[in-house]
Amino acid sequence: MKLAGEYLTFDDTVIVPGLSPVEPHEVDITGRVTRGIHISIPVVSSPMDTVTEGRMAIALARMGAVGVIHRNLSREEQASMVKSVKEATPSPWIEIPRAFVKEEPGILPIRMAESGSRAVLLLDGPQLVGILLDPDADPSVWHGKAVWFWRIMTTIRPMPSLDSEGRLLVGAAVSPYDLERAQALERAGADFLVTDVAHLHNENALRMLSKLVKNVSIDVVAGNLGTREAVLDVLSRVEEVGGLRMGISSGSICSTGEVAGAAVPTLTAVLNARSALEELGAMDKIPIIADGGIRNPGDAAKAIIAGASSVMLGRFLAGTLEAPGPVITVGGRRYKPYRGMASRGAMERRHAADRYSRPSKALEEGVEGLVEFTGSVVARLGEIALGLQAALGYAGAPNMRRAWSASLARVTPQGRSEVKPHDVIF
């Protein structure tokens, strides 16, 4: 037996402050998802059936991030969701006559008289900046979160994620064994594919992925992977890998590390991928997506400093209005359902929905539960974007590429306790 080394998680490290040439609000957080796809907010939604369907993907792309439609659907249903994103209007901002704007600055939640839908007006003094519509929104959600919309538009001013024809960008999840689904998703307009396998470093999976990549013309992100050896094997066996999805068993609803005893924390997985890419001289060619365990902007910034070009979020987005599933009230508090894709419920849905699906292992490696309802995803994106700018500002990085030259330091458990709020009653 040999010990492979020491694996670090986000909580094991802190960002080392550095001399910054810019103010935090000037930090450029434009990231990459694949070789050819850049996004202004480096967030990719996880392809989970309680996180990403058409509505989530539309909202993310409009704000400058991107969604990946899950595959717990029939081929036809998944392709239809992809089409719905490509057909959606690229911008949520709709011009209305100045006569409808009150002569006062700030944010004004209103009800549109003609359609009855709820909205938020954005005003810059008496000047109308825009109006964000959402017919399904709870008015209390808009009222409580409106300040975030204002901060996003005045501080970050995100650019929608668009393809060469001006349509919203969208990705879709596939199994490396399902070439027909991959081709159907490409025909439907998917801009990139993400392999949805817990452990891609498998002889059969790599062989089938190589075949799939050769038979589609859009970028394919390979994952999930955890080790340096896995990255080198994938890049030696699969031509033109579009990106790398790194992290094994770090998600809040993943139980692989407990049930099967196998895991590579996301921070370590990203460092492993970086080591492999630097050896090949490919750090600037193939982007790394950090997937799993990212709970806040600080974790996202650590993943980027380690070498990631974007972060994949599941739980962080699962409680939003745009995530699939109903809002559930328990004890006067509101929640939304959230489950791992290897949970019993998710596996049963996958087999029921897709008669073509390849049988997976019977062992459950995910759990099901509830997460707190957090309102619109626009607010969550604002939180992650503004937090990333602040974190990279501390690191002395004016942009994502320069963040790779910043430093992380290991912190002791006692030190970790000290850098959190402590010794007060909340």
C-alpha positions as CSV (number, residue, x, y, z in Angstrom):
1,M,0.0,0.0,0.0
2,K,1.1,3.6,-0.6
3,L,-0.4,6.9,0.4
4,A,-1.1,9.0,-2.7
5,G,-0.5,12.3,-0.8
6,E,-2.4,14.8,1.1
7,Y,-5.7,16.2,-0.2
8,L,-6.7,19.8,0.6
9,T,-10.2,21.2,0.7
10,F,-11.4,24.8,0.5
11,D,-11.5,25.1,4.3
12,D,-7.8,24.0,4.6
13,T,-6.7,27.1,2.8
14,V,-6.9,30.9,2.7
15,I,-6.1,33.4,-0.1
16,V,-2.8,35.2,0.4
17,P,-3.4,39.0,0.0
18,G,-1.4,40.7,-2.7
19,L,-0.7,44.1,-4.2
20,S,-3.7,44.9,-6.4
21,P,-3.4,47.2,-9.5
22,V,-7.1,47.8,-9.6
23,E,-10.1,48.4,-7.3
24,P,-12.3,45.4,-6.6
25,H,-15.2,46.6,-8.8
26,E,-12.7,46.8,-11.7
27,V,-11.7,43.1,-11.5
28,D,-12.6,41.3,-14.8
29,I,-14.1,38.0,-13.9
30,T,-14.7,36.8,-17.4
31,G,-14.1,33.1,-17.5
32,R,-14.2,30.1,-19.8
33,V,-16.3,27.0,-20.0
34,T,-14.8,25.3,-23.1
35,R,-12.0,26.1,-25.5
36,G,-14.2,28.5,-27.4
37,I,-16.9,29.7,-24.9
38,H,-16.3,32.7,-22.7
39,I,-18.8,34.0,-20.1
40,S,-18.8,37.3,-18.2
41,I,-19.7,35.6,-14.9
42,P,-17.7,32.3,-14.5
43,V,-20.6,30.2,-13.2
44,V,-21.9,27.0,-14.8
45,S,-25.0,25.4,-13.3
46,S,-24.8,21.7,-12.4
47,P,-26.7,19.3,-14.7
48,M,-29.0,18.1,-11.9
49,D,-32.8,17.6,-12.1
50,T,-33.3,19.9,-9.1
51,V,-31.1,22.6,-10.5
52,T,-31.1,23.1,-14.2
53,E,-33.9,23.0,-16.7
54,G,-34.9,25.5,-19.3
55,R,-35.9,28.3,-17.0
56,M,-32.7,28.2,-15.0
57,A,-30.5,28.1,-18.2
58,I,-32.4,31.1,-19.7
59,A,-31.9,33.2,-16.5
60,L,-28.2,32.3,-16.2
61,A,-27.4,33.1,-19.8
62,R,-29.2,36.4,-19.6
63,M,-27.0,37.4,-16.7
64,G,-23.7,36.3,-18.3
65,A,-23.4,32.8,-16.8
66,V,-24.5,29.5,-18.5
67,G,-26.6,26.5,-17.6
68,V,-26.2,22.8,-18.4
69,I,-29.6,21.0,-18.9
70,H,-29.7,17.7,-17.0
71,R,-30.2,14.3,-18.7
72,N,-32.9,12.8,-16.4
73,L,-35.2,13.3,-19.4
74,S,-35.9,11.5,-22.6
75,R,-33.8,12.6,-25.5
76,E,-36.7,14.4,-27.0
77,E,-37.5,16.3,-23.7
78,Q,-33.9,17.3,-23.2
79,A,-33.6,18.5,-26.8
80,S,-36.8,20.5,-26.4
81,M,-35.4,22.3,-23.3
82,V,-32.3,23.2,-25.3
83,K,-34.5,24.6,-28.0
84,S,-36.5,26.7,-25.5
85,V,-33.3,28.4,-24.4
86,K,-32.1,29.1,-27.9
87,E,-35.5,30.6,-28.8
88,A,-35.7,32.8,-25.7
89,T,-35.2,36.5,-25.9
90,P,-31.6,37.3,-25.1
91,S,-32.4,40.1,-22.7
92,P,-34.9,40.4,-19.8
93,W,-34.9,44.2,-20.1
94,I,-38.0,45.6,-21.8
95,E,-38.4,49.3,-22.6
96,I,-41.7,51.0,-21.4
97,P,-42.9,54.6,-21.9
98,R,-41.3,57.2,-19.6
99,A,-44.8,58.2,-18.5
100,F,-44.9,55.0,-16.4
101,V,-41.8,55.9,-14.5
102,K,-42.2,57.8,-11.2
103,E,-39.9,60.8,-10.8
104,E,-37.8,59.3,-8.0
105,P,-34.5,57.3,-7.8
106,G,-34.2,53.7,-6.7
107,I,-36.0,50.5,-7.3
108,L,-39.7,50.1,-7.7
109,P,-41.5,46.7,-7.6
110,I,-44.7,47.1,-9.7
111,R,-47.5,45.1,-11.2
112,M,-47.9,45.6,-15.0
113,A,-51.4,46.6,-15.6
114,E,-51.7,45.1,-19.1
115,S,-50.4,41.6,-18.4
116,G,-50.8,41.3,-14.6
117,S,-47.2,40.1,-14.4
118,R,-44.9,41.3,-11.6
119,A,-41.8,43.2,-12.3
120,V,-39.0,45.4,-10.9
121,L,-38.3,48.8,-12.4
122,L,-34.7,50.0,-12.3
123,L,-34.4,53.7,-12.1
124,D,-31.3,56.0,-12.3
125,G,-32.7,59.1,-10.8
126,P,-35.8,59.8,-13.0
127,Q,-34.3,57.8,-15.9
128,L,-35.6,54.3,-16.6
129,V,-32.7,51.8,-16.8
130,G,-34.9,48.8,-17.5
131,I,-37.6,46.4,-16.3
132,L,-37.1,42.8,-15.3
133,L,-40.2,40.7,-15.7
134,D,-41.1,37.4,-14.0
135,P,-44.7,36.3,-14.2
136,D,-44.2,33.5,-11.6
137,A,-42.4,35.5,-9.0
138,D,-43.6,36.1,-5.5
139,P,-43.9,39.9,-4.9
140,S,-42.2,39.5,-1.5
141,V,-39.2,37.9,-3.3
142,W,-38.8,40.9,-5.6
143,H,-39.1,43.4,-2.8
144,G,-36.5,41.7,-0.6
145,K,-34.0,41.1,-3.4
146,A,-34.4,44.2,-5.5
147,V,-31.3,45.8,-4.0
148,W,-29.3,43.0,-5.5
149,F,-30.6,43.8,-9.0
150,W,-29.6,47.4,-8.6
151,R,-26.1,46.5,-7.4
152,I,-25.6,44.1,-10.2
153,M,-26.7,46.5,-12.9
154,T,-24.7,49.5,-11.5
155,T,-21.6,47.6,-10.4
156,I,-21.1,44.6,-12.7
157,R,-23.2,45.3,-15.7
158,P,-23.1,41.7,-16.9
159,M,-23.2,40.9,-20.6
160,P,-25.6,38.0,-21.7
161,S,-23.9,34.8,-22.8
162,L,-24.6,34.7,-26.5
163,D,-23.6,32.6,-29.5
164,S,-22.4,33.9,-32.8
165,E,-26.0,34.5,-33.9
166,G,-27.0,36.4,-30.8
167,R,-28.9,33.6,-29.1
168,L,-28.4,32.5,-25.5
169,L,-25.7,30.0,-24.8
170,V,-26.7,26.6,-23.3
171,G,-25.0,23.3,-22.5
172,A,-26.4,19.8,-22.0
173,A,-25.4,16.7,-20.1
174,V,-24.8,13.4,-21.8
175,S,-23.5,10.0,-21.0
176,P,-20.4,9.1,-23.0
177,Y,-22.3,5.9,-24.1
178,D,-25.2,7.8,-25.7
179,L,-24.0,9.2,-29.0
180,E,-27.5,9.4,-30.4
181,R,-28.5,11.8,-27.5
182,A,-25.4,13.9,-28.1
183,Q,-26.2,14.3,-31.8
184,A,-29.8,15.1,-31.0
185,L,-28.7,17.8,-28.6
186,E,-26.3,19.3,-31.1
187,R,-29.1,19.4,-33.7
188,A,-31.3,21.1,-31.1
189,G,-28.8,23.9,-30.8
190,A,-26.7,23.0,-27.7
191,D,-23.5,25.0,-27.7
192,F,-21.5,22.4,-25.7
193,L,-21.9,19.0,-24.0
194,V,-20.8,17.9,-20.6
195,T,-20.2,14.3,-19.9
196,D,-22.2,13.3,-16.8
197,V,-20.2,10.4,-15.2
198,A,-19.2,10.2,-11.6
199,H,-15.8,8.6,-12.6
200,L,-14.8,9.1,-16.2
201,H,-11.4,7.5,-15.7
202,N,-12.6,4.1,-17.0
203,E,-11.5,2.2,-20.0
204,N,-14.9,1.7,-21.5
205,A,-16.0,5.3,-20.7
206,L,-12.9,6.8,-22.3
207,R,-13.3,4.6,-25.4
208,M,-16.9,5.7,-25.9
209,L,-16.1,9.3,-25.2
210,S,-13.4,9.3,-27.9
211,K,-16.0,8.0,-30.3
212,L,-18.6,10.6,-29.2
213,V,-16.2,13.5,-29.6
214,K,-15.3,12.5,-33.1
215,N,-19.0,12.4,-34.1
216,V,-20.1,15.8,-32.9
217,S,-18.8,19.2,-33.9
218,I,-19.4,21.1,-30.6
219,D,-17.1,21.2,-27.6
220,V,-17.4,18.4,-25.1
221,V,-16.4,18.8,-21.5
222,A,-14.9,15.7,-20.0
223,G,-15.7,14.7,-16.4
224,N,-15.8,14.0,-13.7
225,L,-12.1,13.6,-13.0
226,G,-10.0,13.8,-9.9
227,T,-6.4,12.9,-10.5
228,R,-3.5,14.1,-12.6
229,E,-3.2,10.7,-14.2
230,A,-6.9,10.8,-15.1
231,V,-6.4,14.1,-16.9
232,L,-3.3,12.8,-18.8
233,D,-5.2,9.7,-19.8
234,V,-8.2,11.6,-21.1
235,L,-6.1,14.0,-23.1
236,S,-4.0,11.2,-24.6
237,R,-7.1,9.1,-25.7
238,V,-9.7,11.7,-26.6
239,E,-9.1,14.2,-29.4
240,E,-10.0,17.9,-28.8
241,V,-11.4,17.7,-25.3
242,G,-13.3,21.0,-24.8
243,G,-12.8,21.3,-21.1
244,L,-12.3,19.4,-17.9
245,R,-14.8,18.9,-15.1
246,M,-12.9,18.3,-11.9
247,G,-13.9,17.0,-8.5
248,I,-15.2,13.7,-7.1
249,S,-17.5,13.5,-4.1
250,S,-17.4,17.1,-2.9
251,G,-21.0,18.0,-3.5
252,S,-23.2,18.5,-0.5
253,I,-25.6,15.8,-1.6
254,C,-22.9,13.3,-2.8
255,S,-22.3,10.3,-0.5
256,T,-19.6,8.6,-2.6
257,G,-16.9,9.4,-0.2
258,E,-18.8,7.8,2.6
259,V,-20.5,4.9,0.8
260,A,-17.6,3.9,-1.5
261,G,-14.7,5.6,0.4
262,A,-13.5,7.3,-2.8
263,A,-13.1,11.1,-3.2
264,V,-10.9,13.8,-4.5
265,P,-11.9,17.2,-3.0
266,T,-12.5,19.8,-5.7
267,L,-9.6,22.1,-4.7
268,T,-7.1,19.2,-5.0
269,A,-8.7,18.0,-8.2
270,V,-8.2,21.4,-9.8
271,L,-4.6,21.5,-8.7
272,N,-4.1,18.0,-10.2
273,A,-5.6,19.1,-13.5
274,R,-3.4,22.2,-13.5
275,S,-0.3,20.1,-13.0
276,A,-1.2,17.9,-16.0
277,L,-2.1,20.8,-18.2
278,E,1.1,22.7,-17.3
279,E,3.1,19.6,-18.2
280,L,1.5,19.6,-21.6
281,G,1.7,23.3,-22.1
282,A,-2.1,23.5,-22.4
283,M,-3.2,25.7,-19.4
284,D,-4.3,28.4,-21.8
285,K,-6.0,26.0,-24.2
286,I,-8.2,23.7,-22.1
287,P,-10.3,25.3,-19.3
288,I,-10.9,23.6,-15.9
289,I,-14.4,23.7,-14.4
290,A,-14.3,23.3,-10.6
291,D,-17.3,21.1,-9.6
292,G,-18.5,20.5,-6.1
293,G,-18.2,21.8,-2.6
294,I,-18.3,25.5,-3.5
295,R,-20.5,27.2,-0.9
296,N,-19.6,30.9,-1.3
297,P,-17.6,33.3,-3.4
298,G,-14.5,32.7,-1.3
299,D,-14.5,29.0,-2.3
300,A,-15.0,29.9,-5.9
301,A,-12.1,32.3,-5.8
302,K,-9.8,29.6,-4.3
303,A,-10.8,27.3,-7.1
304,I,-9.9,29.9,-9.7
305,I,-6.6,30.7,-8.0
306,A,-5.9,27.0,-8.1
307,G,-6.3,26.9,-11.8
308,A,-10.1,26.9,-12.7
309,S,-11.6,29.0,-15.4
310,S,-15.1,28.7,-14.1
311,V,-17.0,27.0,-11.2
312,M,-20.0,24.6,-11.4
313,L,-22.7,25.3,-8.8
314,G,-25.4,23.0,-7.6
315,R,-26.6,23.6,-4.0
316,F,-25.8,27.3,-4.3
317,L,-28.5,27.6,-7.1
318,A,-30.9,24.8,-6.0
319,G,-32.9,27.1,-3.6
320,T,-33.7,29.7,-6.2
321,L,-37.0,30.5,-7.9
322,E,-35.7,29.3,-11.3
323,A,-34.6,25.9,-10.1
324,P,-37.1,23.0,-10.9
325,G,-39.4,21.9,-8.2
326,P,-42.0,23.6,-5.9
327,V,-41.5,25.9,-3.0
328,I,-42.3,23.9,0.1
329,T,-43.3,25.5,3.4
330,V,-42.2,23.8,6.6
331,G,-42.7,25.3,10.0
332,G,-43.2,28.7,8.5
333,R,-40.0,28.6,6.4
334,R,-39.7,28.0,2.7
335,Y,-37.6,25.4,1.0
336,K,-37.0,23.7,-2.4
337,P,-36.1,20.1,-3.0
338,Y,-32.5,19.1,-3.8
339,R,-31.0,15.7,-4.5
340,G,-27.9,14.0,-5.8
341,M,-28.0,12.5,-9.3
342,A,-27.0,9.2,-7.8
343,S,-29.8,9.3,-5.2
344,R,-32.5,6.7,-5.4
345,G,-35.1,9.1,-6.7
346,A,-32.9,10.6,-9.4
347,M,-31.8,7.1,-10.6
348,E,-35.4,6.0,-10.8
349,R,-36.5,9.0,-12.8
350,R,-33.6,8.6,-15.2
351,H,-34.6,5.0,-16.0
352,A,-38.2,5.8,-16.3
353,A,-37.6,8.8,-18.5
354,D,-35.2,7.4,-21.0
355,R,-35.7,3.9,-22.4
356,Y,-32.2,4.2,-24.1
357,S,-30.3,4.8,-20.9
358,R,-27.5,2.5,-19.9
359,P,-28.1,0.7,-16.6
360,S,-26.1,2.2,-13.8
361,K,-24.8,0.7,-10.6
362,A,-27.5,-0.1,-8.1
363,L,-25.6,1.5,-5.2
364,E,-27.0,4.8,-4.0
365,E,-24.2,7.5,-3.9
366,G,-26.4,10.5,-3.2
367,V,-29.0,11.8,-0.8
368,E,-32.2,13.8,-1.1
369,G,-33.3,16.7,1.0
370,L,-34.4,20.3,1.2
371,V,-32.5,23.6,0.8
372,E,-33.6,27.1,1.9
373,F,-35.5,29.1,-0.6
374,T,-33.3,32.0,-1.6
375,G,-35.4,33.9,-4.2
376,S,-34.3,34.8,-7.7
377,V,-31.1,33.4,-9.2
378,V,-30.3,36.9,-10.2
379,A,-29.5,37.7,-6.6
380,R,-27.4,34.6,-6.1
381,L,-25.4,35.5,-9.2
382,G,-24.9,39.0,-7.9
383,E,-23.6,37.5,-4.7
384,I,-21.1,35.3,-6.4
385,A,-20.0,37.9,-8.9
386,L,-19.4,40.7,-6.4
387,G,-17.8,38.3,-4.0
388,L,-15.4,37.0,-6.6
389,Q,-14.4,40.6,-7.5
390,A,-13.7,41.3,-3.8
391,A,-11.7,38.0,-3.3
392,L,-9.6,38.4,-6.4
393,G,-9.0,42.0,-5.4
394,Y,-7.5,40.8,-2.1
395,A,-5.4,38.4,-4.1
396,G,-4.0,41.2,-6.3
397,A,-5.5,39.8,-9.5
398,P,-7.1,42.2,-12.0
399,N,-8.5,39.3,-14.0
400,M,-9.1,35.5,-14.0
401,R,-5.9,34.7,-15.9
402,R,-3.7,36.7,-13.5
403,A,-5.5,35.0,-10.6
404,W,-3.5,31.8,-11.5
405,S,-0.4,33.6,-10.3
406,A,-1.9,34.4,-6.9
407,S,-1.3,32.2,-3.9
408,L,-3.1,30.0,-1.4
409,A,-1.8,29.1,2.0
410,R,-2.6,26.2,4.2
411,V,-4.3,27.2,7.5
412,T,-4.4,25.2,10.7
413,P,-7.8,24.3,12.2
414,Q,-7.2,26.9,14.9
415,G,-6.5,29.5,12.2
416,R,-9.6,28.5,10.3
417,S,-11.7,29.1,13.4
418,E,-10.1,32.5,13.9
419,V,-10.8,33.8,10.3
420,K,-14.5,33.0,10.8
421,P,-16.9,35.2,12.8
422,H,-16.4,34.1,16.4
423,D,-16.9,34.9,20.1
424,V,-20.3,36.7,19.5
425,I,-23.9,35.6,19.8
426,F,-25.7,35.5,16.5
